[in-house]
Every structure is written in C-alpha cells, then in structure tokens.
Amino acid sequence: MNDLERRLREARAAGRVLATYSPAEKAELLEEIAGALERAEEEIIAENRADLAEAAERGTDSALLDRLALDPDRIAGMAGGVRAVAALADPVGSVDGGGRLTNGLEIVRTRVPLGVVAVVYEGRPNVTTDAAALCLKSGNAAVLRGSRIAERSNTVLGRVLVRALEAVDAPPAAVTMLGTDRDELRAMIAAKGQIDLVIPRGGEELKAFLEEHARVPVIFAAAGNNHVYVDASAEPGMAREITVNAKVQRPGVCNAAETLLVHRDAAPAVLADLVHDLEDNGVELRVSAEAKAALGNGAESLADASEDDYATEFLALVMAVHVVDSLEDAIAHVNEFGSGHSEAIVTRDLEAAETFRHLVDAAAVYVNASTRFTDGGVFGMGAEIGISTQKLHARGPIGLTELTTTKYLVTGDGHVR
C-alpha cells in the first residue's frame, strides 16, 4: 500500500466516525477551527507572504495575486465563515420525503453524508477552510488539494486544521491535505471506493484533466463566462451601475461579467456612457462591429471583438461588448457562449424579464441585479465549495445539502414480497 492509498483509507475511516457526530459535536469542532485560525494569524500570513513573493517574481497577474493574498481581515473572514457554517441547520438526518404505503410499509427518505469528498482548487487558500468546514458539518471527510502557487499557505492551513481536530479528539484524517504533484492527483481521482465525489475549482485546463482521468464522480465548479444584457427598456443609470459592478468590483472571480450585450434600441441612450464608465475603471474593451456602428465617431480606435473573446472567461479587467437586435438574439448569444454560471438582464419590461429567466440556461439568472451575488455566503448557505454549472447532482452554489445524499429507511412488520 502506497502513501496515498494509506491516507485515503484513513480518510474513509475518519468519514465513518464523522457520520456519527451530533450537531453539537460538529459545532464544537468548527468553533475550535475558527479559534485556531485566529490564533495562527501571524503563522498563516508569514507563509502566505512567501507564496505571494514567489508568485510576483513569476509575473503572476494582479487578479490572481488578489485571490492568493491573505491578511488579518481575510483570516478573520475565514474564521467568520467557519462559524457561519457551524450556525447553519445540519442537513444530516433531516427527512425530505416518504410516507406509508398501502401495504403498511413505512418509508422515510433521510439525508446522509456522501463519505469522502475531494476538493481540487487553484490559487485561493480560503477555499481550504471553506471546504473543510462544509465537509465536516455535513459529516464528510475532506481530501483537499490546492495549487502550487498557494502551496505554503495551504500547508500551514492544513496544519491548523489538524491541530483543531486533535484538540477536540476528532480523527485528524478527517481533513487530509495533499501536495501538488500531478501524478498524485491523477491517482486520487481514480481511487474508486475511496473517494465518493470530486469537486474542482479551477480553469478549463483542470476541467479537461479531470474529464480525461477521473474514475470517480465529479461535480464541475466550472468557469464563469457571464453576461449582462441591457434590454430595450432598461433604465440607463441602473444599467451603468450593474454593468460596472459586475465587471469591476472583483474581476478575477467566477461570478464577474465577461460580456456586455446591449439591445439596439437601448444603445443610443446607454452604450456610450457604459463604454466611458468601463474605460474609466480601467477595463480593456473588445467591441463588435455592431457596437462600433452604434457608437459612431471615435469607436474605430476600440479593439475588435472576436468569437474567441465571446467564449473567454477573462478573469481580468477585459470585457467584450456586442449590440443585438432583439431579446431573442441576446438569449441565443448567452446560451451559445455562456458557461451556465450567472447571467443578468437589466430591464423594466416584466415580459422580457420572465422570458430571459425561463430561456437562459444557467445556474443563476438575475433581473436588475449584478452577477456578483452568486455566492454561497450571500445566498444564506454560510459558504460554498464552488458553483456547479452542471445539472447532476447539484447546480449552483455547492453547500451543505449538496454534500449529502439520500437513504431510504423502510420499516415493516414481517412484510414479504
């Protein structure tokens, strides 16, 4: 038995112990983790600074550096996130179906932990504590694998988590930190019988790797190629505020907008101001021929948009801009190029809003609100492991309930068939 096999077997055994924990025992464990993070602030920041320095030397862009960085406020936020998860209702043991059959059998459908959940993520060390808290609260052992850019940060966070587990006599293998070796990752995602679910948070390269090599179930928390569509009846001020927020507030995250679509009838009132606002905020624009025609004089200096731009999750201050002839064209564009994450319409037309809601194929669809709200914490889920853009077995923010499955408990009185 190699080291990975041994560690996964220990995680499986730890998961069976966690499945027996009461809500009070889980709350005690998560409070210990939150306190341990606060006490280890200096230790965590020191290791994170080393990661940041090395990443900066390699020329890592500012958006990725922002995702990597930890400071006292962010560590306090991580501890607060753990406590928020602790305060949520425990899904394990809840009943969500069942009844008495005509033959007298009683059926109860209840929620139970998955067992061992592996999370593979890139560049965001706060995912380490979010994922651990959600897995532990839902009665699962967590196997965590971060990226090389955050290796020191994740390693120290792993040590803090294990110390917290040991402090309350929980099995330390309930949180297992893996290294960044690609062969180890390949072996882990092929470990049938040891890993019940893999949740990746990363780009298309990671997704392609998992699609090729995984032999265990995977929920893809995939890319966020999101749109803001400004409809013909949109209120100009609202359109400007929502678009700038969706693109600029934090461009390196998966719920930021990457393409602005504007209805031809709205373009005269809003497009020039939107372009001006975005450029004032440092956004590099890729503009279609239709949008340039609507802008008129001076637009020729703007960079041309291509279909590759429409299909790109920039994760930076870059945005594609296109003018469409109708609501139907906007929906068709979104469904062709979007990744199924978060899509927004700005409109005063209730019928247009309902049409967009029902025909756009995405995990979250917004009317008159920024895409930046797609977040487990914002949705009242305490935290999330990622945003699923697939349809089985979870879609949207992956929180506590999504980390459980169902079991049917059937009671009879000598029944035979």
N, C-alpha and C positions, 0 to 999 in steps of 0.2 A: 504494500500500500504506500503510495507516494504521499508527499506532504499535503497536496491539495485534497486528495481523497480523504485523508485523515481529518482535515479541517472541515470539510463538508459533512462528514459523518458526525462530527461533534456539533456542528450547527443543526443538523437534523435532530439530534438528541436534545439540544437546547430548546428547539422549537416545540418538542413534545412537552417539555416542562412548562414553557410559557403558556401553552394552550390550557393549562390547569389554573393559571393565575386568576385571582379575583380582580374586579375593578380596583379595589383598594390597594392590592399589591402592585398593580400596574401604576397607579397614581404615585405610590411611594417611590417606585423605581424611576419614573420620569422626573419627579421633583429632585431626586438625587442627581440625575443627569444635568438638569438645569443649573443646580447649585455648583456642580463640578465644572461646568463651562465658565461660570462667573469666577470661580476661584482660580481657574487656569488661564485667565485672560492674558497675562504677560507671556506665559509659555506659548500660547497659541499665536499671538501677534508676532513673536520673535521668529517662529518657523514660517509664518505667512510672509513676513518681510523678505526672508531668504528666497521664497518662491517668486515673489514679485520682482526682486532684483535680477534673478536669473531670467525670468520671462522678459523683462525690459531689455536685457542685454541681447536677447534673441530677436528683438524688434517686434514683439507682440503688440498688436494694435490696442488703442486706448479702451475700446469697448470690452475686450477680453480681459484686460488688466482690471477694469472696474468690477467684472464678475468675480475675479480671483481675490480681490482685496478684502481683508478683514480689519476692522478697527473696533474700539470699545463699543461704539453704538451698534455695529453689526453683530458683535458677540452677544450683547445684551438682547438684541432682536432674536438671535438664535435661541437663547435661553427662554425668552418670552414665547417663542414658537413652540418649544417643547412643553411649556406649562399650558399653552392654549390647547395642544393636543390632549394633555392629561385631563383637561376640563371637559372635553367632549364626551358625549354619550358613547358607551362601549358597544360596538355592534355585535360582539361575540355573545352568543346565547340569545340574541333577540329573535323573536318569532315573526316571520313575514309571510306566512301562508299556512294552509292546512285546513282540517275540518274532520267531521265524522262521515264515513262512507255509509251507504245504505246497508251494508253487511255488518256494520258495527265497528269496523276498524277505525281507530283514531290516528290521524296523520298530522304531524307538526313539522313544518319546514323551519329550520333554525339556521342561523349563520355561525360558521366555524372558521378558524384560521386556515389559510392556504398551507402553511407549514414553513417552508424556507423561501424567502423572496430575495432575489439578487437584483441589485440596482447598479447600473453601469452609467457613469456620468462624466462630464468633461468640464473642467475649469471652474466649478462653483463649489467651494468647500462647505458652504452652508447646507448643501444637499446631504452631506454626511449626517448631520444631526436631524434634519427634517425626515430623512428616510428612516433613520434608526428609530426615532420617536414614533412614527406612524406604524412601522413594522411591530415594534414592541407592544404598543397599545392594542393592535389588532391581533396579538398573540402569535406573531410570526418571528422566527429568527431572521436576521438580516445579514446578507453577504454583500459587502459594499466594495466597489472597485472604481476609484477615481482615475483621473488622468495624470500624466507625468507632470504637467505644468503646476499641479497643486499637490504634488506628492508629499512634501514636508507637512503642509497644512493638514492633509487628510490623515497622515500618520499620527500626528500629535492629537488630532481629534479622536482618532481610534483609541489611543491610549487613555484619553479622558473618559471615553465611553466605557471601556473595560474596567477602569478603576471604579466607576459608578456602579456597574453591575456587581462587582465584587463586594462593594460596600454594603449592599443590601442582600448579599448571598444569592444573587441570581446567577445562572450559568454564564460565565464570561464568553462562551462561544455563541451567545445569543446575538452578538454583533461581531462579525468576522470581517476584518479589513484585508483585502487582497492587495498585492502590489500592482505594478503597471506593465508587467510582462505580457506581451500579446499571446504567447503560446499558452500561458496560464489562463488567460481569458477564453481562448478557444476551447480549452479543456473544460472550463467551468460551464460554459453554455451548452456543452454536450453531455453534461453529467445527469443522465436520466436517472430518476429515482432519488436524487439528492437535491435538486433544485426544482421547485414547483412552478416558479414564474420568474422571468427576467424582465425588468423594466429599464430600458435605456433612455438616457437623456443626453442627446448629442446631435451632431450633424449627420448629413447624408452618408458620409464615409462609414461612421459607426453603424448606421442602419444597414448599409449594404453588407458589412462584415457579419452582422448578426443574422441577416437573412440567409447568407451563404453557409454559416457554420452552426447555427443554433439547432440543437436537437431537443430542446425543452421549450415550453410555451413562452412566447414573448408578447408583451404589450408595448407597442412603439409609442413613446412620448416624443413625437417627431417634430419636424421643422414647422415654423410658423410663418408661412408666406401669406400674410394677411392684407386685407384691403379696407380702405374707407371709400365708400361710394357716396358722392354728393348728388342727390336726386334733384329733379327739376324744381321741386317746391321747397328745397332746403332754405333755411334761414341763414343768410351769409355769415353772420357773426358766429353762430353755433358751428357752422361747417369749418370755419377757420380754427376755432378753439379745439374742436375734437380732432381735426387732422393734425395740427401741430402737437397736441398731447400724444396722440397715438404713435407719431413718428419720433418725436424729440425727447420726451420725458425720460425714457431709458431705451435707447435704440438697440442695445445688444441683447435684448431678451426676446423670448419666443412669441410674446403677445404684442410686440410692436408692429405697426403697419409698414408694409413694404411698397405698396402701390396705391396711388390716389386715382380714383375714377370719378369723372365729373360728367353729368348729363349735359348734352349740347345746349339745352335751354337754360341751364344754370350757369354755364361758362361765362357769359358776359358780366354777370354780377359778382362771381366769386373767384374765377380762375386766376386772374392777375394778382389779386390780393393774396390768394393762397400761395402762389409761387413766390411772391415777395416775402411772406411770413416764413416760409420754409427756408428760403435762402438767407434771411436774416438770422435764422437759427443754425446756420452752418450746414444745411442739407444740400448735398450734391444731387441735382435732378437729372433724370433721364426721361426725355419728353417725346411723346409720339408726334407724328406729322399732323394728326388731327388736333392735338392740343396746341401745337405751334400755330396752326392756322387760326384757332380760336383766340390765341394770344395776340396775334398780329405783329406789328413792328417791334423789332428787338428780340423776338423769340428765336431768330436764326442762330444766335450765339449759344443757345442751350444745347446740351448734348442730346443726341438722338437715342430714343428707346428702341430696344430690340425685343424679340420674343424671349431671348435668354434673360433679359432684365425682368420681364414679367414673371419668369419662372424662378427667380433668385430670391432667397432669404438673405438680405444684405447684412443684417445684424450690425449695422453701422449707419451713419448719417448720409444715407443714399436712398433715393426714392424714385420709382418710376411714376410717370404721370400720363394719363390717357383720357381722351374725351370719347364718350359713347353716345349713340343716337337714341337709346331708349333704356328703360329699366330692364327689359329682357336681354339687351346686349350686355348690360352690366352683370347680370346674373350669369350669363353664359361665360363671360370673361372670368369671373370669380371661380366658377366651377371647373373651368379649364386649367387655370394657372394656380389656384389656391391649394393649400396643403390640408384643408379641412380643419383648421385650428380655430381662428376667430375672424369674423367678418362683420363690418358695420355699415349701416345705411344712415345718412342724415336726410331727413325728410319731414314735411308737415302733412303728407298725404297718407292717411291711415291705410288705404287700399294698397299703396305701393309698399308700405312697411310690412303688411301681412304677406304680400306676395314674396318679398325678399326673404322674410323669415321662413316661409314654407318651402321655397325652391332652392335656397342656397344650402349646399351640402357641407356643413361644418359643425364642429362640436359646440361652438358658442356663436350665436348671432345676435348682434346689438342693433337696437334702434335708438338713434340720437344719443349715443354714448361711445366712449373710446374703447378700442380693443384692449387697452391696458388693464382692464378689470378681470381678465381671465386668469384667475389665480385662486388656488385652494383656500388660502387665508382670507382673501376678500370675499369668497363665496361662503364663508362661515364654516369651512371644513378644518380650520386650525392650521393646516399646512397641506402640502401635496408632495408627491414624489415626482410628478410630471403631469403633462396634459396629453391624454391619449387622443390621437387623431384617427384611430381605427374604431371599429364598431363592435368587436368582441374582445374580451368580455366587459370592457369598460370604455366609456367615451367621455372626454372632458377631463377635469381635474381628477387625479387618482388619489383618493383619500382613504379613510379608514374602511368604509363599506366596500370599496373596490379591492381591498386587500383581504377580503373574506370570500368564502364560497358558501354553498348551502348543503345541509344534510337533512334528510327526511327521517324523522323519528316516528316509527309506526308501532302502535300498541294494540294487541288483540286480546282475546280471551279463549285461547285454544283454537283460533281460526286456522283452517287449512283450505287449500285451493285444489 
